[in-house]
Amino acid sequence: MKGVVLAGGLGTRLYPLTFATNKHLLPIYDKPMVYYPIETLVRAGIDEVIVVTGGPHAGHFLRVLKTGEELGLKHLAYTFQEKEGGIAEALSLCEDFAEGGPVAVILGDNTTDADISKAVKTFEAGARIFLKRVPDPERFGVAVFDPKDKKKIIKIEEKPKKPKSNFAVTGLYIYDHRVFDLIRKCKPSKRGELEITDVNNFYIKEGSMDWAILKGYWSDAGTFESLFKSSAFWARKNQKK
């Protein structure tokens, strides 16, 4: 399995910090933000990764990540998303890199100490998403469960005003090679983007989606509050070592 780190976008919610560099290169305690998702993939046994970036500071990644060898990667590739076309569009740029195999996809602003190695090793086909109970589910894609079977997801709702659960879809997914065909079926949302939620709902409709709770710490770092929260967690965790 190969890995995909989605690190595009302009990071407007973090202005003026992102006037200086890409959001995913801002520090989380003692490391650039993008180190954390890469380390999550490496812990899971994935050593071939592509980073999708974009915006005016895309070139900064080369100076920070170099060949990826220092982070435990055997092969690190880069690709460029020319516009903010959404997560699904960013993933579509990785089709050639995937070479017909499955991919583990993680958003570049996600930090977690979870071990997903078993989920990676046992994956066979379809899609697998990771959920986390959160206090503010309206910020995320939210799982809607079957009233008759609480273990069955019947739909993912994107940033609902009235969430039907408090289980957020974290920015961590595993897909088989068919994901690229499903992205081609997606139509732009009202934001003009190809939504990863639509891709997940395609898998749900055909009955080939499963899910797991992401154990341990998880947070995105896309707002000032979550950026601070993530830094504080990793500071405490490292000081306990």
N, C-alpha and C positions, 0 to 999 in steps of 0.2 A: 504494500500500500504506500502511495505517495501522499505528501502533505501539501496543503494550500493555506497560506496566510494572506488574508485579505486586509490590506493596509493602504487603501486608497482614500479618497475623499479630501475635503478641505479643512475639516475639523473646526467648522465655524462656531460651534458651541464652546470652544476653548480659546477663542480670540480673547486677548491679544497674544496668548502664549504661542499660538500657531502662526503668527506672523513670522516667527523666527525659523521654524522647521515643521516638518510633518508631525501630526498629532502622535503617531505611533513611535516617534523617536523621543518624545518627552520622557523625563525620568519617572519611574515608579521606584521609590526608595533609592537603591544604588545601581539600577540598571535601566537602559532604555526600555520603554514599554514593549516593543516588539520582541525583546528577548523572551518574555514570559510565554507567549503562544508557541514560539519555536521550541522552547524547552519542554512544553507540554507534549509536543509531537515527538521529540527525541526520547522522552521518558517512555513513550508508547512503542518505541522501537522503529520509528520512522526516521530515515536518514536522507531522504531525497525530498526537498521542499522547494516550492516556488512561492515567491512573494509578489503579490499584485499591488502595485502602488500607483500613484497619480498625483496631479497637482504640481505646483511650482518647486516643491522641495524634494521631488522624487529621487534626484541624484544623491541626496544625503545618505540613502540606504546603502549605497555601495561603500561609502567610507566607513559606515558603522558596522555592517555585517560582513563585508568583504566576501570571502568564499564560503563562509559558514562553518569552516573547519573548527574554529575555536568554540563553536556551540555544539559540536558533535555531529555535524552534517557531512555526509559523503558528497552530496551534490546540492548546490543552491543555485536556483535560477530566478530570474526577474522578468516581469512583464509590466506593461504600462496601460492603465485605463485612462483613455483620453478625456472622458467626461464622467460626471457623477451619474452613472446609469443604473446604480443599484447593486446589491450583493450578488444577485443571480447573474447579472451581466459581467461582473468582475470574475466570477467563477467560470463563465463561458470562455474566458481568455486562456484557460488552463487545459483545454481539451487535448491539444497536441502533447503537452507535458504528461498528462495522465496515461497516454499510450494504451487506451482501452481498458485500463484497470481501475480499481476503486480508489477513492480519495478521502482523506480526512481533512475537513475544512474547518478553520478556526479564524474568527475575527481578530484583527491585530490589536484591538484594545481590550481583549479578554485576558484576565489574569486568574489562574486557578492552580491549586496544588493537587488537584484530583489526578488519580492514576487511571488512564483510559486504556491501558495496554491490553487488558482482557477483552474489552469491547472491540478493539482493533483486531486482535487475533481470532476472535470468534465470528467476525463479520463475514457473511457469505454473499448476500444479495439484497437489493432493495435500498432502504435508507434507515439510518439510526440517528435519533436526535437525543439531546441531553437536556433535561429539565432541572430547574431549581426553583424552590419556593422563595418568592420575593415580596417585600412589602408594597412595592409600586408596580404591579404587573402592567398597568396601562402604558408603561414605557416600552414594552416588549411585544413580541409575538407571544400569544397566550394559548395554552392547550385547552381545548374544550373536550371534556370526557363524556362518554356515553352514560346517561343516567342509569341505565340498566347494567352497565359493566364499567366500573370505575377504573379499570385497567386499560380500557380501550379509548384511544383518542379518535374523535370523529371529525375534528377540524382544528386548524390553527387560525386564530384571529389576530390580525396585525394591529397593535396599539389600540385595543378596544377602549371606548370610553367607560363601558361597564363590563369589566372582565368577568368571565364565567368561572374562572379559577384563579388562584394566585401562583400557578406554576408557569414560569416564564421559559421560553425556548432560549437557552443560552446560545451564544455564538459559536457552537461547536457541533459539527455534523459529520456523519459518514455516509457516503453515497457510492452506489455502484456506477459503472460507466454510462448507464442510461440517463444519468442526470443531465448530460449535455443535450440529449434529444428532448428532454422535458423542458429545459430552459428555452429551447427554440419554439415551444408551444406557448410560452408565456407572452402575455400582452402587457404593455406598459401600464402602470397604475396611474392614479390621479396625479402622483408626483412626477410622472414621466419616467419611472424607473421599473426595472424588472425585479420583482420582489421574490426573495427566497421563500417567503411564506407560501406563495403560489406553487413553487416547486414542491415544497413539503406536502401541500394539499393534494397534488397530483399523486404522490406516493400513497397518501392516506386513502384516497378514493379507490386505488387499485389494490389496497390491502397489503402493501409491501413495506409499510413503515413500522418500526418498533422504537421503543424509547427506554431510557434509563434515567434515574436520578443521578445528577452529578454530585458525588460525595466530596466533602471537604469544602474549602473556601472557593468562592467564585465571585467575581465582580467584573463588570465592564469598567472602563475608565474614560468614558466619553464626555463626562460633565465635570465641572470643578469639584462637586461633592464626591463623585465616585473616584475621581483621580486622587483626592486627598484620602478617602477611605482605603483605597488599594495601597497607597504608599504607607499608611499607618499599619495596615495588616502585615505587609512584608517586612517592615522595620521590626515589629514585635517578633515575628517568626524568626528572623535572622538573629536577633539578639538572644533568643532562647537556645540557639545552637551552641 
